[in-house]
Amino acid sequence: MSRETIETVTRSRAITATAVLQQLVDLRAYPYRHLAVVVYATGGDSISQALAAVEHLSHIGWELINVTPVGSSSKLHAFLRRR
């Protein structure tokens, strides 16, 4: 995603870990119960970024369901649900 907004996040049902960690999108307006956090990194950095984003979102009512690599080793998805 180039510039993430609540509209683009709602349409794709995904947000980058960078946008979460930099608080670029206010997810209070997100209308769905499930969300994917996408991480573009390699090795241990991807897990660190994913878990940092999950930790941040856990403070505002989201819980981790699963983390999985998608496509290539440099792309990771963390799937969350709103409590």
Rosetta blueprint (number, residue, H / E / L):
1 M L
2 S L
3 R L
4 E L
5 T L
6 I H
7 E H
8 T H
9 V H
10 T H
11 R H
12 S H
13 R L
14 A E
15 I E
16 T E
17 A H
18 T H
19 A H
20 V H
21 L H
22 Q L
23 Q L
24 L L
25 V L
26 D L
27 L H
28 R H
29 A H
30 Y L
31 P L
32 Y L
33 R L
34 H E
35 L E
36 A E
37 V E
38 V E
39 V E
40 Y E
41 A L
42 T L
43 G L
44 G H
45 D H
46 S H
47 I H
48 S H
49 Q H
50 A H
51 L H
52 A H
53 A H
54 V H
55 E H
56 H H
57 L H
58 S H
59 H L
60 I L
61 G L
62 W E
63 E E
64 L E
65 I E
66 N E
67 V E
68 T E
69 P E
70 V L
71 G L
72 S L
73 S L
74 S L
75 K E
76 L E
77 H E
78 A E
79 F E
80 L E
81 R E
82 R E
83 R L
